[in-house]
Amino acid sequence: MLYVIVFVVILVASLIANVPAAWVYSYISKPSGIEAQGISGTIWNGSIQQLTAERQSLGSIYWVFQPSQIFTGKAEYNVRFGRGSGIKLNGKGYVGIGFSGVYARNTLVSLPINEVVKWVPMHVPVELKGQLELSLNNLHYAQPWCQQAKGNVAWTGAQIISPIGQLEPGPVIASLTCNNQIIDLDGKQDNEQVSSEFKVNLNTLSRYKLEAWFKPGSQFPSSMSKQLNWLGNPDTQGRYPFTYAGKL
């Protein structure tokens, strides 16, 4: 009897360890607009060669299960994604599910900023260039945004191109927090062309509010300096404040 039990345990363990990811995918309920092609490997260590969401290519995804997290009551994967993405998305980190729900930690996501601004109404005729990098220390997901999150956002290689001139503000760094579905972004930058600070708030209704100011520096483009009178007078510190509000 002991040999039979051992055999059954080994057989079940072997079957579980080698469950094909493609077989599991064929049986799960799939969200509308999501397609996965080229699924290989197992649910523990595998990949998707091409993931598409709303006809937008998100590239490949690779995952490796982290067995050490089982002892903390979590099912966690080390993931890499974005290779071959149509929007040049790239990322890596740890995602999983525990007693408190779905979470992510030590996660880095990068993509061109022009792909991001497609989803944000622009109030001025400007073109933004550069790379936007989101670094998440931790995130606990809850609809529609997050229950809790902490991280940073960096805009590198930044360029602001307008009909009256171009700015290269240098690295723009912001801290990101989320508490009970309210997302706050608090950032600044400073170089010889311009200095600025901004605060962005996004609520559960997808409504956002931006409060910011900028101050021209010694190398502020002359073509743009001539247009500053349209903004009114600066404050006593030479800063031009502005506020935007809207809905995503």
Protein Blocks (a to p, Z undefined) as FASTA:
>chain_A
ZZmmmmmmmmmmmmmmmgcfklmmmmmccdehiacehiehjfkbccdfbdceehiaebja
dddddfklmmnopacddddehehpaklpacdddddddfkoccdehiacdddfklmmmmpc
cfbdcddedddddddfbdcdddfkbfbdcdddddehiacddfkbccdebjaddddddeeh
iacdddddddfkbgcdddddddfkopacddddddddfklcfklmmmmmmnopadfkopac
ddddddZZ
